[in-house]
Amino acid sequence: GPVQQLLRCAVLHHAAGVHQHDPLAEQHRLRDVGAHHHDRLPPALEQLASILSDLGDTDRMQPVVASLRQRAPATEGTHYYTASLLFLQGRPDQALAEAPLVLAVNPHHAKAHNLVGACLANQGQRDAARQAFEASLAADPRDSGTYTNLATLEQESGNLDRAAQLFAEALMIDPESATARRGLAAVQH
């Protein structure tokens, strides 16, 4: 799986400069490299989970999150990517139960607030979703995805002028956002 590939790549990378004449010394060195790499593995797994989450690839994300849960069960990254995976799998109630664990560790985690907002919007809790999206923007005012999510919520609530402002803001941050572009066109007609 992806975790084993990461480990294999790390070991091969470190083994490239190995002295082939002392197998016992090499075995000890590889053990030490593996231990050192193990400490660095959760951040690498978080990065991989982030990419897979952005792609919506739940099949490949699931074993990565399982590895995070095993190796670093109490970190904000593990809780966040667990919640993200649950949301992407269509389980917003479970995602909403996991996301506050991120915010307990880091109350300014913008992506976690955004995820909570998406879960709440999915449940029809518009006021609470709006508050979560606004908390996300307060923590990271440069996230076009959060502007788009809040704009969509405002559009669905009938606040078309506010939605247009938010879609425009999203496009200023990310001019390539097709979702924000479509949303802006929809609220301007």
C-alpha positions in Angstrom: 0.0 0.0 0.0 1.0 3.7 0.0 2.5 3.5 3.5 4.7 0.7 2.5 5.7 2.5 -0.7 6.7 5.6 1.4 8.8 3.5 3.7 10.4 1.6 0.9 11.3 4.9 -0.9 12.8 6.3 2.3 14.8 3.2 2.9 16.1 3.0 -0.7 16.9 6.7 -0.6 19.0 6.3 2.5 20.5 3.1 1.4 21.9 4.7 -1.8 25.1 5.7 0.0 25.6 2.5 1.8 28.9 0.7 2.3 28.3 -2.8 0.9 31.4 -4.3 2.6 29.9 -4.4 6.2 26.4 -6.1 6.2 26.0 -6.0 10.0 26.8 -2.2 10.1 24.4 -1.8 7.2 21.7 -3.7 9.0 22.1 -1.4 12.1 22.1 1.7 10.0 18.9 0.7 8.2 17.3 0.0 11.5 18.3 3.5 12.7 17.1 5.0 9.4 13.8 3.2 9.8 13.4 4.5 13.4 14.2 8.0 12.3 11.9 7.7 9.3 9.1 6.4 11.5 9.2 9.7 13.4 8.8 11.6 10.1 6.1 9.3 8.7 2.9 10.9 10.2 3.6 14.3 8.5 4.2 12.4 5.2 1.0 10.5 5.7 -0.8 13.8 6.4 0.5 15.3 3.2 -0.6 12.2 1.3 -4.0 12.3 3.0 -4.4 16.0 2.0 -3.7 15.2 -1.6 -6.1 12.3 -1.7 -8.7 14.3 0.1 -8.4 17.1 -2.4 -8.9 14.5 -5.2 -11.8 12.9 -3.4 -10.0 9.5 -3.6 -11.5 7.8 -0.6 -10.3 4.3 -1.7 -6.7 5.3 -1.5 -7.2 7.7 1.4 -8.7 5.0 3.7 -5.5 3.0 4.3 -3.5 6.3 4.7 -5.9 7.5 7.4 -5.9 4.0 9.0 -2.1 4.3 9.2 -2.3 7.7 10.7 -4.8 6.5 13.3 -2.4 3.7 14.2 0.8 5.8 14.3 -0.4 9.1 15.6 -3.9 8.6 17.0 -4.3 11.8 19.0 -3.0 14.4 16.6 -5.0 17.1 15.0 -4.0 15.9 11.5 -5.2 12.4 12.3 -8.6 13.7 13.5 -8.9 16.1 10.6 -8.2 13.5 7.9 -10.4 11.0 9.6 -13.3 13.5 9.6 -12.5 14.5 6.0 -12.6 10.8 4.9 -15.9 10.3 6.7 -17.4 13.3 5.0 -16.2 12.3 1.6 -17.7 8.8 2.2 -21.1 10.4 2.7 -21.1 10.1 6.5 -21.3 13.8 7.7 -22.8 12.8 11.1 -19.7 10.8 11.9 -17.4 13.5 10.4 -19.2 16.0 12.6 -18.4 13.9 15.7 -14.7 13.7 14.8 -14.1 17.3 13.7 -14.4 18.8 17.2 -11.5 16.7 18.3 -9.4 18.8 15.9 -10.7 22.0 17.2 -10.1 20.9 20.8 -6.4 20.7 19.9 -6.3 23.7 17.7 -9.4 26.0 17.8 -8.0 28.0 14.9 -7.8 25.1 12.4 -9.4 26.7 9.4 -10.0 23.5 7.4 -11.7 21.8 10.4 -14.1 24.8 10.8 -14.7 24.6 7.0 -15.4 20.9 7.3 -17.8 21.4 10.3 -19.6 24.0 8.2 -20.0 21.6 5.3 -21.3 18.9 7.6 -23.8 21.3 9.2 -24.9 22.7 5.8 -25.4 19.1 4.7 -27.7 18.6 7.7 -29.6 21.8 6.9 -28.3 23.7 10.0 -27.6 26.9 8.0 -26.9 29.3 10.9 -24.5 27.0 12.6 -22.8 26.2 9.2 -22.5 30.0 8.5 -20.8 30.5 11.9 -18.4 27.6 11.1 -17.5 29.0 7.7 -17.0 32.4 9.1 -14.7 31.0 11.8 -12.7 29.2 9.1 -12.3 32.5 7.2 -11.3 34.3 10.4 -8.5 31.7 10.8 -7.5 31.7 7.1 -8.9 34.5 5.0 -7.1 33.2 1.9 -9.0 30.0 1.4 -11.1 30.3 -1.7 -12.8 27.0 -1.0 -14.3 28.3 2.2 -15.5 31.5 0.4 -17.2 29.2 -2.2 -18.8 27.0 0.5 -20.2 30.1 2.3 -21.3 31.6 -0.9 -23.1 28.4 -1.8 -24.8 28.5 1.6 -25.9 32.1 1.1 -27.1 31.3 -2.4 -29.2 28.4 -1.1 -30.5 30.7 1.6 -31.6 33.3 -0.9 -29.0 35.9 0.0 -27.9 36.4 -3.6 -26.0 39.7 -3.2 -24.0 38.2 -0.3 -23.4 35.1 -2.4 -22.2 37.1 -5.3 -19.7 39.0 -3.1 -18.4 35.7 -1.7 -18.1 34.0 -5.1 -16.2 37.1 -6.4 -13.9 37.0 -3.4 -13.2 33.3 -4.0 -12.3 34.2 -7.7 -9.9 36.9 -6.6 -8.1 34.3 -4.5 -8.3 31.5 -7.1 -9.2 32.8 -10.6 -9.3 29.2 -11.9 -12.1 28.1 -9.5 -14.8 26.7 -11.8 -17.2 26.2 -8.9 -16.9 29.9 -7.9 -17.2 31.0 -11.5 -20.4 28.9 -12.0 -21.8 30.1 -8.7 -21.2 33.8 -9.5 -22.8 33.4 -13.0 -25.8 31.7 -11.4 -26.4 34.4 -8.8 -26.0 37.3 -11.2 -28.8 36.0 -13.5 
